[in-house]
Amino acid sequence: MDSATDNNAGNLDVISDAICPWCWIGKRNLDAALGMLAEEGLTFNVRFRPFQLNPDMPAQGVDRREYRSAKFGSLEKSQELDRRVADAGRIAGLEFRPYLMARTPNTLEAHRLMRLAGANGRQRAVAEVIFQAYFQEGRDIGDAATLAELGAAAGMSAESLAAFGAGDAGRHEVLAEDEGYRRAGISGVPSFVLDRHLLYSGAMPPENMADGLRRAVAILRERAREAAAE
């Protein structure tokens, strides 16, 4: 569940993009870190926030080989980076299959689905199925019908799926949040923000994530006590 509990330590915003492999690794490491902290009585209201790595990507996406060859200088360099990601993914228990990924999609629709999933407390589940669909199954996560199928599989309500299918729900909010993070200086994902305080960026190991969150909670709670005593 994404909902808060009586031991809630705050709102933990995960700024990510569906085509970022490090965001999937970061999510899996965060899941492990949250499990560690829950055993200590610390839980968080986890919310996924939108950031488009390629905001100018055509709505229909582009051929992945051509795009990445141009971006990184050659197909060989692109494949080398894919191998590095795959190696890092295995440490987190993930299998990346770049040979199945034919297109680099526009992720606006994926972010819309994620936002609407928040109404059902299903963001983490939806994030997981979108990452898996793209990085393991090579599915086009820029396609609205594909995303609706994934949302249903992750337990989104019929009402939320209908709002997604209508085509505009959440669009303005996603674009505004994305732009807001850019203005705030966010340039890389995943980034993790606890109660509006940027903690760190990157897919660090679970133990490091847990330690960072533990320390941040202690600092914020101490500040709150000091403020209350003034």
C-alpha positions in Angstrom: 0.0 0.0 0.0 1.0 3.6 -0.6 -1.0 5.0 2.2 0.4 6.5 5.4 0.4 4.7 8.7 0.5 5.8 12.3 4.3 5.6 12.2 4.5 7.7 9.1 7.8 9.6 8.8 6.8 11.9 6.1 6.1 12.3 2.4 8.8 10.7 0.3 8.6 11.9 -3.3 10.4 9.8 -5.9 11.1 11.9 -9.0 11.6 9.5 -11.9 11.0 8.7 -15.6 9.7 5.5 -17.0 12.5 5.1 -19.5 15.3 5.6 -17.0 16.8 2.2 -16.1 18.4 3.7 -13.0 14.9 4.7 -11.9 13.8 1.0 -11.9 17.0 0.0 -10.0 16.4 2.9 -7.6 12.8 1.8 -7.0 13.8 -1.8 -6.3 16.6 -0.6 -3.9 14.1 1.8 -2.3 11.6 -1.0 -1.8 14.3 -2.9 0.1 15.3 0.1 2.1 11.7 0.8 3.1 11.4 -2.8 4.3 14.4 -2.3 6.5 13.1 0.9 8.0 9.6 -0.5 8.5 11.2 -3.0 10.9 12.4 0.0 12.9 9.0 1.6 12.9 9.6 4.1 10.1 7.2 4.2 7.2 6.7 6.8 4.5 4.0 8.0 2.2 5.7 7.3 -1.1 4.7 9.3 -4.1 6.1 9.1 -7.6 6.6 12.4 -9.4 7.1 13.1 -13.1 10.3 14.1 -14.9 10.7 13.6 -18.6 14.2 12.9 -19.6 13.2 13.6 -23.2 10.4 16.2 -23.0 10.7 17.0 -26.7 10.3 13.4 -27.8 7.7 12.9 -30.6 4.4 11.5 -29.2 4.9 8.3 -31.2 8.5 7.8 -30.0 11.5 7.0 -32.1 13.5 4.0 -33.2 15.7 3.2 -30.2 18.8 2.0 -32.0 18.8 5.1 -34.2 18.1 7.4 -31.3 20.7 6.0 -29.0 23.4 5.7 -31.7 23.0 9.4 -32.4 22.9 10.3 -28.7 25.9 8.3 -27.6 27.9 8.5 -30.9 27.6 4.9 -32.0 25.5 1.7 -31.6 28.5 0.0 -30.0 28.7 2.7 -27.3 24.9 2.4 -26.7 25.2 -1.3 -26.3 28.2 -0.9 -23.9 26.0 1.3 -21.7 23.2 -1.3 -21.9 25.6 -3.9 -20.6 26.6 -1.7 -17.7 22.9 -1.1 -16.8 22.3 -4.9 -17.0 25.2 -5.6 -14.7 23.9 -3.1 -12.1 20.4 -4.4 -12.5 21.4 -8.0 -11.7 22.7 -6.7 -8.3 19.2 -5.4 -7.6 17.6 -8.6 -8.7 16.4 -7.2 -12.1 16.9 -8.5 -15.6 17.2 -5.9 -18.4 16.5 -7.1 -22.0 17.5 -4.2 -24.2 17.4 -6.4 -27.3 13.6 -6.4 -27.0 13.3 -2.6 -26.7 12.5 -1.4 -30.3 11.5 2.1 -29.5 12.3 5.0 -27.2 8.9 6.3 -26.2 7.5 9.6 -25.1 6.7 9.2 -21.4 4.0 11.8 -20.9 1.2 9.2 -21.0 3.0 6.9 -18.6 3.3 9.8 -16.2 -0.4 10.6 -16.6 -1.2 7.0 -15.7 1.1 7.1 -12.7 -0.5 10.3 -11.4 -4.0 8.9 -11.7 -2.9 5.7 -10.0 -2.2 7.8 -6.9 -6.0 8.1 -6.3 -6.1 4.3 -5.7 -2.9 4.0 -3.8 -1.4 2.0 -6.7 1.5 4.1 -7.8 4.3 1.8 -6.7 2.5 -1.2 -8.3 1.9 0.8 -11.6 5.5 2.0 -11.6 6.7 -1.6 -11.3 4.6 -3.0 -14.2 5.6 -0.1 -16.5 9.3 -0.6 -15.8 8.9 -4.4 -16.3 6.9 -3.9 -19.5 9.5 -1.7 -21.1 12.8 -3.0 -19.8 12.0 -6.8 -19.8 9.2 -7.2 -22.3 10.1 -4.4 -24.8 6.5 -3.1 -24.9 5.7 0.4 -26.1 4.9 2.3 -22.9 4.1 5.4 -25.0 1.0 3.7 -26.3 -2.2 4.6 -24.3 -3.8 1.2 -24.8 -0.8 -0.6 -23.6 -0.6 1.6 -20.5 -4.3 1.1 -19.8 -3.7 -2.6 -19.8 -0.8 -2.3 -17.5 -2.8 0.0 -15.1 -5.6 -2.6 -14.9 -3.1 -5.4 -14.2 -1.7 -3.3 -11.4 -5.1 -2.9 -9.7 -6.1 0.6 -10.8 -9.8 1.3 -10.4 -12.2 1.4 -13.4 -12.9 5.1 -12.6 -9.2 6.0 -12.8 -8.7 4.0 -16.0 -11.7 5.7 -17.6 -10.2 9.1 -16.7 -6.9 8.0 -18.3 -8.6 6.8 -21.4 -10.5 10.1 -21.8 -7.1 11.5 -22.8 -6.5 14.7 -20.7 -6.8 13.9 -17.0 -3.6 14.8 -15.2 -1.9 16.1 -18.3 -1.6 19.7 -17.1 -0.5 18.7 -13.6 2.2 16.4 -15.0 3.6 19.0 -17.3 3.5 21.6 -14.5 5.3 19.3 -12.0 7.9 18.4 -14.6 8.6 22.0 -15.4 8.7 22.9 -11.7 11.3 20.3 -10.9 13.5 21.7 -13.7 13.1 25.2 -12.4 14.1 23.9 -8.9 17.4 22.6 -10.4 16.5 18.9 -10.7 18.5 17.5 -13.7 18.8 13.8 -13.0 16.6 10.9 -11.9 15.9 9.1 -9.7 15.8 11.9 -7.1 14.4 11.4 -3.6 12.7 14.2 -1.7 11.5 14.0 1.9 9.0 16.6 2.9 10.4 19.0 0.2 14.0 18.4 1.2 16.1 16.9 -1.6 18.0 14.0 0.0 20.0 12.4 -2.9 19.9 11.4 -6.5 20.8 8.1 -8.0 20.2 4.4 -7.5 22.4 3.8 -4.4 22.3 0.5 -2.6 19.4 -0.2 -0.2 21.6 0.1 2.9 22.7 3.6 1.9 19.2 4.6 1.1 18.0 3.4 4.4 20.8 5.2 6.2 20.1 8.5 4.3 16.4 8.3 5.1 17.0 7.4 8.7 19.4 10.4 9.1 17.0 12.8 7.3 14.1 11.8 9.5 16.1 12.4 12.7 17.2 15.8 11.4 13.8 16.9 10.4 12.3 15.7 13.7 14.9 17.6 15.7 14.2 20.8 13.7 10.5 20.4 14.4 11.1 20.0 18.1 13.3 23.1 18.1 10.7 25.1 16.3 8.0 24.0 18.7 10.1 25.0 21.7 10.6 28.6 20.4 
